[in-house]
């Protein structure tokens, strides 16, 4: 997509960090931005920064681990803007400083639910709608270098990001028509 001006982006995890940076960069490029985050106050703060760039913005509270909440996010984005041209599945979490064998079950579940489940929920909620709309559209799934190059003491994060890279590559291939030639 070469011309972003007037298009619409949805950024999960948009209330801070990389998500905030993506939201502001998209606004600087002329995109309207839906800032989605589990922390509504953070999303509202970034949405206000986006609006200062003379584009429309919307803050939305969402827990990406909950499919129904991500569906509501998609419904709201489409109700407000009538299209989504760029979905950034960016929400992510990690644990630090624990060997893989020391990570508790609930930490594994939390990291995998946000980092992998959030991407799956975003794809399921947005991609059918995006495919039905005319024109260019893209899905960007944040993986980090950990998705291709493992590191110690963050095993759940590495596992989740490897999976995100795999999903992204499979979707890219499907979008290019590769799935039609595989039997």
Order of alpha helices (4+ residues) and beta strands (2+ residues): beta-alpha-beta-alpha-beta-alpha-beta-alpha-alpha-beta-alpha-alpha
